[in-house]
Amino acid sequence: MASGLLISYPEMRGRLVGGYGSQILDVHLWFGWAYLAVVLLIPLLAPTALARDVRQRLGPPDPALSWKKIYLVCTLLAATLVTASGLLLWLELRASSAVQEAALQVHLGVTWYLLASIPMHLVLARRKIVARTREILGIDRPDEFFEMFDEEEP
């Protein structure tokens, strides 16, 4: 996302990297390929664990339209769209300029969604982040701390 922002905003790129170098595009493409590799490797290396995790997150006991499930589906859809539109842009197919422009707009729009979703992701993962940090640091887990974050059941 950072390299994409530097591509989209040349003034910011000029201030941060001291010029308008074309290497930022190469860096962005390499990060894109690394992202695609991770997305493809996870299902190949652990298909059963991934399927079980997705089924568990989308299945009961939460209601079908809980915000956690909606967030997960939207994020998976966004990851698919940003990858597909990025590949379309990279391939520079003999498509019309309207198709290329649509791919660019989808790529930019979905990227903004993903950027905005980072705080939501941190909120959803806060218990695991705090618990893992405390485990690494060897700090006991006071139950009162987590009680203030417990969600009320409707």
Stockholm file with secondary structure:
# STOCKHOLM 1.0

chainA/1-154         MASGLLISYPEMRGRLVGGYGSQILDVHLWFGWAYLAVVLLIPLLAPTALARDVRQRLGPPDPALSWKKIYLVCTLLAATLVTASGLLLWLELRASSAVQEAALQVHLGVTWYLLASIPMHLVLARRKIVARTREILGIDRPDEFFEMFDEEEP
#=GR chainA/1-154 SS CHHHHHHHCHHHHHHHHSSCCTHHHHHHHHHHHHHHHHHHHHHHHCHHHHHHHHHHHHSTTSCTTCHHHHHHHHHHHHHHHHHHHHHHHHHTCSCCHHHHHHHHHHHHHHHHHHHHHHHHHHHHTHHHHHHHHHHHHTCCCCHHHHHTTCCCCC
#=GC SS_cons         CHHHHHHHCHHHHHHHHSSCCTHHHHHHHHHHHHHHHHHHHHHHHCHHHHHHHHHHHHSTTSCTTCHHHHHHHHHHHHHHHHHHHHHHHHHTCSCCHHHHHHHHHHHHHHHHHHHHHHHHHHHHTHHHHHHHHHHHHTCCCCHHHHHTTCCCCC
//
